[in-house]
Amino acid sequence: MAFKKDDVIIIEPREMFVGNKDAAVTLIEFGEYESEECAKVNEIVKQLLEAYDGKIRFQFRHFPLTLIHQRSLKASESAVAAGQEGKFWEMHNVLFANRRNLGTTSLKLYSKEAGVNNKKFLDELVNGVYGWQVQDDIKEGRNRGVKDIPVFFVNDEMVSGKPTFANLSAALDAALKKGKSKTTTKKATAKKAAPKKKQKA
């Protein structure tokens, strides 16, 4: 459900997807925008979305390491803000491209680059309008066992090992295969359960 604040509906990160929004397999990443590792792995995510086009959906959840990256929190809030206009993915990639310069005023410029039209963008960032959404992601990440980033989940199962293309695609393949076998089982069960027609005497 969308989060309601002062009668304004806020779309939460858990409701933002890239790729096929109806896909049975979801790839979730917990990360942040100042991390070099997250920036590197973002290129792998792009490759995966291309390789599994139509089969998966991707969701980025915010886990800023504010003790070492002081600007990552506002950067995360800016991505949530852009998501309100359907420009999350555009802003997401602009932020990674400019990860060494994420001052609040710069975030406003990046939002224009991403195609965001909100004239109150900077005011909302300064006032922390989307702060709760980021805090909720941090809390959920901790509950899921996230300590360092980036961390990936495929259909809510944590992916072990390094987040390489090979490891992540293996996890996606397994989830897609699992989904197909479930569908086949359901069809077989439905056939068995179908009542036999009575033969006329």
MARFI-786133 format. One record per residue (C-alpha): z, y, x; residue in three letters. Coordinates in steps of 0.2 Angstrom, whole numbers, padded with zeros to 4 digits, always signed. Layout:
# residues N
ZYXALA ...
***
This chain:
# residues 201
+0000+0000+0000MET -0004+0018+0005ALA +0011+0028+0010PHE +0015+0043-0001LYS +0023+0058+0006LYS +0025+0074-0005ASP +0012+0068-0017ASP -0001+0066-0003VAL -0007+0048+0000ILE -0007+0043+0018ILE -0018+0028+0023ILE -0007+0018+0035GLU -0014+0009+0051PRO -0011-0008+0043ARG -0025-0003+0030GLU -0038+0003+0043MET -0051-0010+0049PHE -0066-0010+0060VAL -0080-0023+0056GLY -0081-0033+0040ASN -0066-0027+0030LYS -0067-0044+0019ASP -0068-0055+0035ALA -0056-0070+0034ALA -0052-0068+0053VAL -0042-0053+0058THR -0040-0047+0076LEU -0025-0036+0079ILE -0021-0026+0094GLU -0005-0017+0098PHE -0008-0004+0111GLY -0009+0015+0115GLU -0021+0028+0122TYR -0014+0032+0139GLU -0014+0014+0146SER -0028+0010+0158GLU -0026-0009+0153GLU -0028-0004+0134CYS -0044+0007+0139ALA -0051-0008+0148LYS -0048-0020+0134VAL -0056-0008+0122ASN -0072-0012+0130GLU -0069-0030+0127ILE -0065-0027+0109VAL -0082-0018+0107LYS -0091-0033+0114GLN -0081-0045+0102LEU -0085-0034+0087LEU -0104-0036+0092GLU -0103-0054+0096ALA -0094-0058+0080TYR -0102-0046+0069ASP -0098-0049+0050GLY -0086-0063+0054LYS -0071-0053+0060ILE -0062-0037+0057ARG -0052-0027+0070PHE -0036-0017+0067GLN -0027-0007+0080PHE -0008-0004+0079ARG +0001+0009+0088HIS +0014+0005+0102PHE +0015+0020+0113PRO +0026+0017+0128LEU +0034+0035+0127THR +0045+0032+0142LEU +0031+0032+0154ILE +0017+0040+0144HIS +0024+0055+0135GLN +0008+0060+0127ARG +0003+0044+0119SER +0014+0046+0104LEU +0004+0062+0098LYS -0012+0053+0103ALA -0007+0039+0091SER -0003+0051+0077GLU -0020+0060+0080SER -0029+0043+0077ALA -0019+0040+0061VAL -0024+0058+0056ALA -0043+0054+0059ALA -0041+0038+0049GLY -0037+0048+0034GLN -0056+0054+0034GLU -0062+0037+0039GLY -0065+0042+0057LYS -0052+0031+0065PHE -0064+0021+0076TRP -0073+0037+0082GLU -0056+0045+0087MET -0050+0029+0094HIS -0064+0029+0107ASN -0064+0047+0110VAL -0045+0046+0115LEU -0048+0032+0127PHE -0063+0041+0135ALA -0051+0056+0138ASN -0035+0046+0141ARG -0030+0057+0156ARG -0030+0073+0145ASN -0021+0070+0129LEU -0012+0087+0126GLY -0010+0092+0108THR -0022+0106+0109THR -0035+0094+0117SER -0032+0082+0103LEU -0039+0095+0091LYS -0055+0097+0101LEU -0057+0078+0101TYR -0055+0077+0082SER -0070+0088+0080LYS -0079+0077+0092GLU -0075+0062+0081ALA -0081+0071+0066GLY -0064+0076+0058VAL -0065+0091+0046ASN -0047+0093+0042ASN -0043+0112+0046LYS -0024+0108+0046LYS -0026+0094+0059PHE -0017+0104+0073LEU -0003+0109+0061ASP +0000+0092+0055GLU +0001+0085+0073LEU +0014+0098+0078VAL +0024+0094+0062ASN +0023+0076+0065GLY +0015+0072+0048VAL +0009+0055+0054TYR +0024+0051+0065GLY +0032+0039+0052TRP +0016+0028+0052GLN +0017+0026+0071VAL +0036+0023+0071GLN +0032+0009+0058ASP +0019+0001+0069ASP +0032+0001+0084ILE +0045-0007+0073LYS +0033-0020+0067GLU +0027-0023+0085GLY +0045-0026+0091ARG +0048-0038+0076ASN +0033-0048+0082ARG +0039-0049+0099GLY +0028-0036+0107VAL +0036-0029+0124LYS +0021-0024+0134ASP +0004-0019+0130ILE -0010-0023+0126PRO -0005-0038+0115VAL -0017-0047+0103PHE -0015-0057+0087PHE -0028-0067+0078VAL -0023-0070+0060ASN -0005-0065+0064ASP -0004-0078+0079GLU +0000-0070+0096MET -0014-0074+0108VAL -0007-0081+0124SER -0014-0077+0142GLY -0023-0062+0148LYS -0034-0053+0134PRO -0051-0057+0142THR -0067-0060+0132PHE -0065-0078+0135ALA -0047-0080+0129ASN -0049-0069+0114LEU -0066-0077+0109SER -0058-0094+0110ALA -0044-0089+0098ALA -0057-0081+0086LEU -0067-0097+0087ASP -0052-0108+0083ALA -0047-0097+0068ALA -0065-0097+0061LEU -0066-0116+0063LYS -0049-0117+0054LYS -0055-0106+0040GLY -0071-0117+0038LYS -0061-0133+0038SER -0049-0126+0024LYS -0064-0121+0014THR -0072-0138+0016THR -0055-0146+0011THR -0054-0135-0005LYS -0071-0140-0010LYS -0068-0158-0008ALA -0051-0157-0017THR -0060-0148-0031ALA -0073-0162-0033LYS -0060-0175-0034LYS -0050-0165-0047ALA -0065-0162-0058ALA -0063-0172-0074PRO -0076-0186-0077LYS -0087-0184-0092LYS -0084-0198-0105LYS -0099-0209-0108GLN -0106-0210-0125LYS -0104-0227-0133ALA 
***
